């Protein structure tokens, strides 16, 4: 099973131009031997940045009057690296791979109400062994100023990632979002899940996450042994996993069944309302005809103008309704 992968790094203003040259492939040579220059033509942007990230950062900061006290060593930008394993992308094909990254980009725009305007760049690399998305953004928080009472936007990496479980929450939300969007992925072992730094992730055969999860014991492994106790333990582990999947299936099936039942009930009610509406329309039309015939009879019997009669009746009903 493949995993939904999202990792975060933090950068100071002095780091940004180096990240720009790497992500936008502005360098002549790369220490990463996994990069194939000839395939760089297959890279593309979901949000293009036509200037160094440091310059784009200052431009966005000025245009949006962003608050925040920035020192030389302050983290002013973050970068998500979003991917899965190579087999996952090979199985889903080119169009679904594009949708995977577009969906991830939508998640980032909406996560913590960030907004697209604070994303500097979103670049997909297809010139390495596994496709992956780099999203560089400014960690902007939206808060109320204590003095003016107005909502302000503030650059604050510490507030954006406030809380010791902030990365776990990010990964949980990303996983849920991608699952709801129709991608068949797993979250991984939450109890043993550690935040793997970007540099370590790059060293693992450059996003070969199957190997990464072997390291963190998140992959299924074939047990080859004659030791009965080891086989028993493995059997118990498989049974536990099966039970977990079975419970998840039962929960989903119950939700689907309830939804189908409610849908059918609403459809029946809708049909009944449609029939009732047709019946009421017919009765109203009959009543209108009866009233018109009544006006005609009064007009003939008493030689009374129809329009005058209608006016009297209209005034009468208006007084009654008051």
Rosetta blueprint (number, residue, H / E / L):
1 X L
2 X L
3 X E
4 X L
5 X E
6 X E
7 X E
8 X E
9 X E
10 X E
11 X E
12 X L
13 X H
14 X H
15 X H
16 X H
17 X H
18 X H
19 X H
20 X H
21 X H
22 X H
23 X H
24 X L
25 X L
26 X L
27 X L
28 X L
29 X L
30 X L
31 X L
32 X L
33 X L
34 X L
35 X L
36 X L
37 X H
38 X H
39 X H
40 X H
41 X H
42 X H
43 X L
44 X E
45 X E
46 X E
47 X E
48 X L
49 X L
50 X L
51 X L
52 X L
53 X H
54 X H
55 X H
56 X H
57 X H
58 X H
59 X H
60 X H
61 X H
62 X H
63 X H
64 X L
65 X L
66 X L
67 X E
68 X L
69 X L
70 X L
71 X L
72 X L
73 X L
74 X L
75 X L
76 X L
77 X E
78 X E
79 X E
80 X E
81 X E
82 X E
83 X E
84 X L
85 X L
86 X H
87 X H
88 X H
89 X H
90 X H
91 X H
92 X H
93 X H
94 X H
95 X H
96 X H
97 X H
98 X H
99 X H
100 X H
101 X H
102 X H
103 X H
104 X H
105 X H
106 X H
107 X H
108 X H
109 X H
110 X H
111 X H
112 X H
113 X H
114 X L
115 X L
116 X H
117 X H
118 X H
119 X E
120 X E
121 X E
122 X E
123 X E
124 X E
125 X E
126 X L
127 X L
128 X L
129 X L
130 X L
131 X L
132 X E
133 X E
134 X E
135 X E
136 X E
137 X E
138 X L
139 X L
140 X E
141 X E
142 X E
143 X E
144 X E
145 X L
146 X L
147 X L
148 X L
149 X L
150 X L
151 X E
152 X E
153 X E
154 X E
155 X E
156 X L
157 X H
158 X H
159 X H
160 X H
161 X L
162 X L
163 X L
164 X L
165 X L
166 X H
167 X H
168 X H
169 X H
170 X H
171 X H
172 X H
173 X H
174 X H
175 X H
176 X H
177 X H
178 X H
179 X H
180 X H
181 X L
182 X L
183 X L
184 X L
185 X L
186 X E
187 X L
188 X L
189 X L
190 X L
191 X L
192 X L
193 X L
194 X L
195 X L
196 X L
197 X L
198 X H
199 X H
200 X H
201 X H
202 X H
203 X H
204 X L
205 X L
206 X L
207 X L
208 X L
209 X H
210 X H
211 X H
212 X H
213 X H
214 X H
215 X H
216 X L
217 X L
218 X L
219 X L
220 X L
221 X L
222 X L
223 X L
224 X L
225 X L
226 X L
227 X L
228 X H
229 X H
230 X H
231 X H
232 X H
233 X H
234 X H
235 X H
236 X H
237 X H
238 X H
239 X H
240 X H
241 X H
242 X H
243 X H
244 X H
245 X H
246 X H
247 X H
248 X H
249 X H
250 X H
251 X H
252 X H
253 X H
254 X H
255 X H
256 X H
257 X H
258 X H
259 X H
260 X H
261 X H
262 X H
263 X H
264 X H
265 X H
266 X H
267 X H
268 X H
269 X H
270 X H
271 X H
272 X H
273 X H
274 X H
275 X H
276 X H
277 X H
278 X H
279 X H
280 X H
281 X H
282 X H
283 X H
284 X H
285 X H
286 X H
287 X H
288 X H
289 X H
290 X H
291 X H
292 X H
293 X H
294 X H
295 X H
296 X H
297 X H
298 X H
299 X H
300 X H
301 X H
302 X H
303 X L
304 X L
305 X L
306 X H
307 X H
308 X H
309 X H
310 X H
311 X H
312 X H
313 X H
314 X H
315 X H
316 X H
317 X H
318 X H
319 X H
320 X H
321 X H
322 X L
